[in-house]
Amino acid sequence: YGKVKEKTTWAVIQWANPDVTDDHVEWLRGMTELRELDLNTAAITDKSLAVIATLPKLESLRIGCPNITDAGFRTHILPLANLKRLDLSGSEVKRSTASDWTNAQPGRVRPNL
């Protein structure tokens, strides 16, 4: 995983592994070109959502993680204007919150729950 922090211009990162933690996600700060991020099954919490919210070009996000809460999602991810595709399967995000996210911006694809 250490290679990720050597470059800030990644467009896609696939970290769908249970050994990825909030500390690893912290390395994503400052990534200005990241468009797709897969963290399904990662051992992350809402703390990582705050970092993800700083990624200006993120369009696709997979955060099917059991420690992602509805409140954390509402606070950090729901407001992201560029985000168009989500996978929330396995998270604690409520169906009503996922619907709110879908309806907040035109062109969003209904997320997997």
Secondary structure, DSSP 8 states (H G I E B T S, - for coil): -GGGGG-S--SEEE---TT-BHHHHHTTTT-SS--EEE-TT-B--HHHHHHHTT-TT--EEE---TT--HHHHHHHTTT-SS--EEE-TTS---HHHHHHHHHHSTT----B-
